[in-house]
Amino acid sequence: MDTLTSLRVFCTVAELKNFTAAADRLGLSPAMASKHVMHLEKRLGSRLLNRTSRSVSMTETGTLYFNQARLLLDGLDEVEDAVSNVTVTPRGTLRLSVPMWFANTPIARVIAEYHQRYPDVCFDMDFSGRLVNLVDEGFDLALRATSPDRLDPGLIARPVMDAPFHLVASPAYLTRTGRPSKVGDLNGHSILLYKGMNPSGSMTLDGPKGQATVKFRPVMLSENEIMLHLAALEGMGLVFLPAWMTQTDIAEGRLEVVLPEEVMFSTTLHAVYPSRKYLSAKVRTFIDFLASRKNLCSETGEDWPAG
């Protein structure tokens, strides 16, 4: 039995979680699809799939095998296309690990535009915010607002987008506590903090007049930006949030930017991927596409460049 065909069958069954659906896609009978998977299990001496009358799921060994096999098959398909002088078309599942605040309308538009250009690419997006192991867990790419020198040596980080942050609060909170007119007025204000920031609330802020140290009063710490966003809308305090996440609330008056000319904070979003000589077409084109939209949400509010 052809092992390469068995690999394709196994990966298709694992993705669809169903032998019949996988067999239909590949033009096989369900019985033959099952034989291919059993061929691999016998060859490896380990069970890859758990089967019941109603569902199919991967074992721990199956998950590890699937992650590596999928990369191998994707690469093989592209090599065959290149050798055949066929334009390599991005296709397959693009598995991404992204920060929670990446879930917003401007980014959804970018992904929709990319999909319109490359309809054979399917997105599998993890918004948990945890630091995933790209290789062991089978991720193609992670998007991280981090410095490259903080990454493992085996990873490549390419800057793709500017990520400006605003200090925002609800009009109700600012009416209740007073609107700061200078950086010093921020001292003592309630702050909603992302875990990883200084839990004491002491921050050194950069502005056009130089640096200033401010002592906020923390009222919430969370690793979930959505919760911080919702708490700010409810008037709990000030919060630093990505401009992508808040621009609609600001435009519609649910949030206000506090001291936009004096409190400035921006970071760079990096595409992080394992060091490989060749990137698959789906990874390469998606990174390039994001980089072409690097000013997606600028401080001026011109958030949708022509393209």
N, C-alpha and C positions, 0 to 999 in steps of 0.2 A: 504494500500500500504506500502511495506517495506521501512522504512526510510533509512536504511543503503544502500540499493540498489539505492534509490533516490540520496543519497550523492555521490555514485560512478558515477552515470549518470551525475549529475550536474558538478562534477569535470572534467569528460571527455569532456563534451560539452564546458566547460570553456577553457580547454587546447587546444582543436581542433578548437574552435570558429565556430562550425558547428554541427547542430543536426544530419544530415544524416551520417556524418563521425563518430560521436560518437556512433550512433545507430549501424552502421556496426561493429565497434570495439567490442561492447558489446553484439552483437547478438540480438538486439531489433529492432522493427520498429521505424521509426522516430516519429510516433504518440505516441508510448509508452514512448519514451525518453522524449518527451514534457510533457507527463502526470506526469512523475517522478519529473521534475523540477517544474511544477505547484504545485505538492504536497508539496514540500519544501517551495515554496513561500507562499502557503496558511497557512502552519504550522507556518511560521515565521511572517506572516503578512507584508511582504515586497518583492518588486521585486528584483530578483537576476540578471536577464539577460535582456538586451535590445535586442529585436528581430526586424529585418527588413527582407524584402524578400531576401536580399543579404548577410547579415552579422549578427553575434551574438557578443555582447560585454557585459562585466560585469558592473553592476552598482557599485556605491561606496560600498553599503552594500554587493553586491555579491563578490567584491574583498576581503573584510574583512572575509566573510564567507568561501570563497574558501581557503584563506591562512590557516585558522585553520582546515578546513575539510581535506585538503590534508595531513597535519601533522598527523591527527587522523587516516586516512586510511592507510598511510604508516606504522604507528606504529602497527595498527591492523593486517596488512598483516604479519609483522614480528613476532608478537606474535603467530599468527596461525601457521606459519612455525615452530617456536620453539616448540610449543606444539605438533605438528605432527612429531617431531624429524626429521624435514627436515633442511638441512643446509640453513641458512638464506643467500640468494643471494642478493647483492646490486642491486636495481632496482629503476626505477622511475626517475623523474626530479630532478637534483641537482642544486638548485638555488644559485648562488654565487655572492657576491659583491667583486670586486677586483680592485686594483689600475690600472691606465691606462698603467703603464710600465710593467704590467704583460703580456701584449700582445707582445710576442716575441717567437722566434723559439725554444729555449730550453724548455720553459714552454709548448708550443704547443706539443712538443714531449712527455713530461711527461703526458699530458692529453690524447694524442693519445694512449700511452702505457697503461694508466689506463683503457681507453675505450676498448682496445683490451682484457684486462683481465676481465672487467665487462661490456659486451656489452649491458646490459639492463639498463644502466644508461645514461640518456640524460642530457647534460649540458645546463643551462640557465645562461649566464654570463652577469653581469652588470659592465661596465667599466666607469661609470660616475665619479667615484672617490668620490662621496658624502658619507656622513656618514648616512647610511640607518638605519632604525629601523628594526632589524632582525625579531622581532616577528610580529609587526603590518603589515609589508610589505611582510611577507611570505618568507624571505630568510633562507636558511638552514645554511649558513656559510658566513663569511666575512674574507678576507685575508687582514691584515693591518700591516704596518710597524710602530708599535706603542708600547708604554710601557703599560703593563697590568694595572698599577695603574692609567692610564688615561681613563679607560673604565668604563662603568656603572657597579654597583655592581652585577647586575643580569647576567653578561656576563662572560664566561670563555675564557681565551686566552692561547693557547698552542703554544709554539715556534716550527716552522716547518722547516724554511729555513734561512740560512745566505743570506744576500742581500748586497754584496759589491758594493760600488759606486766608480767610477773613476772621476777625474777631467779631462775633455777632451776638445779639440778644433780642428778645421780643420787645416790642414797644411797651407792653404792660410792665415788664421788669424795669425798663429804663425810666418810665414815668414814676414808678414806685421808688426807685433808688437814686434817680438823678442821672442825666446824661453827661458822661465825662467830657470835658472840653480840652484836657491835656493828659499826657501819660500819667502824671502824678495822681490824677483823680481816680485811676484804676485801683489804687491801694485799698484793700478791704472789700472789694467787690466779690460777690459770689462767682465761683468758676466751676465749670463742668470739665473734668480732665480726662483725657485718654490715658489709660494705663501705660506707663513708660515715661510719662512726663513727671516732673518733680511733684511728688504728692504733697509737699508742704505748701505748694502754691506760689513759691518764689520763682520768678522768671526774669531773665534778661532779654529785653525786647530791642530789636533793631529798628531804627527809623531814620528819617532824613537828617535829624539833629544828633544822631549818634545813638549809643546804647543807653538804656535806662533799666534799672532793676525795679520790679513791681512785686508786691506781696499781695496775692489774691487770697480769698477765703474759700478753700475747696468745699463743695457741697455734694459732689458726686465724682466717683472714679469708675470708669468702665472701659473695657476693651471693645465695646460695641458702639461704633460711631452713630448708628441709627438711634440708639437709646439716648445718646448725648444730644442728638438733633431734636428728638421729640421732647426731651426735658427742657431744652432751650425754648422751644415753641410754647411750652407751658409756663414760661416765665421763671424758671428756677435760677437762671444766672447767665453769665457770659460763657462763650465757648469758642474755641478755634475749630473751624470746620472748612473742608475744601470748598472753594468757590463753586465747583460743579454741583455740589450737594445743596447749596443754599440759594443759588441765583434766582430760582422761581419764587422762593419765599421772600426774598428781598424785593423783587419786582412787584410782588403782590402785597407787600406791607406786613407780612407776618413776622419778618425779622428785619433788624436794622444793622448796618455795618457800623462798628464803633471805631472812631478815630482812624478812618481809612488812610489818611495821609501820614499818620504818625506811627501806627502799629503795622508793621509789614512782616509777613512770614510766607516763605515759599520754599518748596522742595522740588525735587526732580523725580519723576516716575521712571524706574528702570525696568527693562525687559531682562529677566534673569533666566538663563538656560544652561544646561550642562555643556561643558566644553566638548564640542565635536567638530571634526574637520568639515563635515557637510551638514547644513540644516535642511530639514524637509521644506518643501515648497510652501506648505501651509504655515509653518512657523516663520519662515523668512518673509513671506509676503505680509503676514499679519504685523510683524514688527515694523516693517517698512511703512505699512499703512498707518499705524499709530504714529510713527515718527513724522509722517507727512501732515499730521494733525496736531503737532506739538503745542501750538498756541490755541488749543481747543477752547480754553476758557481763560481769557486774559483778564488782567485787572480792569481793562476798559469796558469789559462786558461784551466785546465782539467775539462771541463764543462759537460762531459757526463759519469757518472760512470756506470760500468757494473751492470746489475740488472736483 
